[in-house]
C-alpha cells in the first residue's frame, strides 16, 4: 500500500475505535450524547444502552 492509503486506513480505524468506545464503554456520557446529537437523558435509558 502506498503511504497515503495507509494513513487513510489508520484514520478510518481510529474513527471506528472512537465510535466503539462511545457506544460500549461510556454510553451514558455527555460526550456520547453530544456526538450522536441526542439528550443525555435519552442515553441513560437502559433500552438505549442495550441498543448501543
C-alpha positions as CSV (number, residue, x, y, z in Angstrom):
1,X,0.0,0.0,0.0
2,X,1.1,3.5,-0.6
3,X,1.7,5.9,2.3
4,X,-1.5,7.9,1.6
5,X,-3.7,4.8,1.6
6,X,-2.0,3.6,4.9
7,X,-2.7,6.9,6.5
8,X,-6.3,6.9,5.4
9,X,-6.8,3.4,6.7
10,X,-5.4,4.4,10.1
11,X,-7.8,7.4,10.3
12,X,-10.8,5.2,9.5
13,X,-9.7,2.6,12.1
14,X,-9.3,5.3,14.7
15,X,-12.8,6.7,13.9
16,X,-14.2,3.2,14.3
17,X,-12.5,2.7,17.7
18,X,-13.8,6.0,18.9
19,X,-17.4,5.1,18.0
20,X,-16.8,1.7,19.6
21,X,-15.6,3.4,22.8
22,X,-18.6,5.8,22.9
23,X,-21.2,3.0,22.3
24,X,-19.8,0.3,24.6
25,X,-17.6,1.9,27.3
26,X,-19.3,5.2,28.1
27,X,-22.8,5.1,26.5
28,X,-24.4,7.4,29.1
29,X,-21.8,10.2,29.0
30,X,-22.3,13.8,27.9
31,X,-19.8,13.3,25.1
32,X,-21.8,10.4,23.6
33,X,-25.0,12.4,23.7
34,X,-23.3,15.4,22.0
35,X,-21.7,13.2,19.4
36,X,-24.9,11.4,18.4
37,X,-27.0,14.7,18.9
38,X,-29.4,13.2,21.5
39,X,-30.2,14.3,25.0
40,X,-28.2,12.8,27.9
41,X,-31.4,11.5,29.5
42,X,-32.0,9.5,26.3
43,X,-28.6,7.9,26.5
44,X,-29.2,7.0,30.2
45,X,-32.2,4.9,29.3
46,X,-31.5,1.2,29.8
47,X,-33.1,0.2,26.5
48,X,-31.0,2.7,24.6
49,X,-27.8,1.4,26.3
50,X,-28.7,-2.1,25.2
51,X,-29.2,-0.9,21.6
52,X,-25.8,0.9,21.7
